[in-house]
Amino acid sequence: MNQSILFNDDLKYDKQKACWLFTGLLSGELITIEIAGQNQQIDNDLKFNLEALVEDWLEDNEPEENTITL
C-alpha cells in the first residue's frame, strides 16, 4: 500500500521511552511516531532516515491506532 504522509517538524528524543518521537498527517489524521534509538544530535540525515523508516513501514502496513511504534 502506498500511503502519503506529511511529517511535522517536531522531532525530539524521549529519554524515558528511549525513542525518537515526532508526528505526521496520514490520510488527514494526526499520528504519533515512536522509533527506538539512541539519543544523538538532530540533523537532516537523522530526520531523513527516520522518515524513510516510517515510509518503508507504511508500504507494507497500516496503522491500527494513532501511533506507529518501530
N, C-alpha and C positions, 0 to 999 in steps of 0.2 A: 504494500500500500504506500503510495507516495503522498505524504501529507505536507502541507505548507505550515511552517511555524515561524513566528516572528519573535525573536528573543529581545527581552528588555535589557537595558544596560545597568543591571543591578547585581552583578556577580560579587559574592562575598564568601568568605570561609567561615564556617561554623565550627568552632573548636570543640564544643560539647558533642556534636554529632560526628566530628572528624570528616566533614564533607563540604563540598562546594555547593552553594545554593544560588539559584537565580530563577527568574520567571520568564514566561513567554505566553504568547497568544496562539492557541491551537484551535482552529475552527470557531473562533470568536470567544473561546473560553480561556480564562486565566489559569495557567498551570504553574506549579512549582516543580523545579527540577533539583534533585539531590544526587550528587555524584561523589562517591567515596574517593578520598585522595588526601595527599599531604598538603599542608599549608606552604605556599610559595608566593613569590611576587606575582601580582596580576599584571599580565601584559597581553598584547594582541594574540600571540601564539597560544597562550593558555586559553583565552576566550574562544579562539577558532577551534582548538582541539576539543574542548568540552561541548561546543555547539555541534561539531561534527559527530561526536559520540551519540548525541541525542537524535540527530537526523538519521544516523545509521540504525539506531534502535527503532525509530518510527517507521522505517522501511518494512520491518517485519512484525511490529507490534502496534497495538492501540492501547492508550492508557485507559484503565478502568475507573480511575479516580482522577482528581485534580493534581495528583503528584506522580512524577516519574522518578523512580529510585534506581540508580545504576551503580 
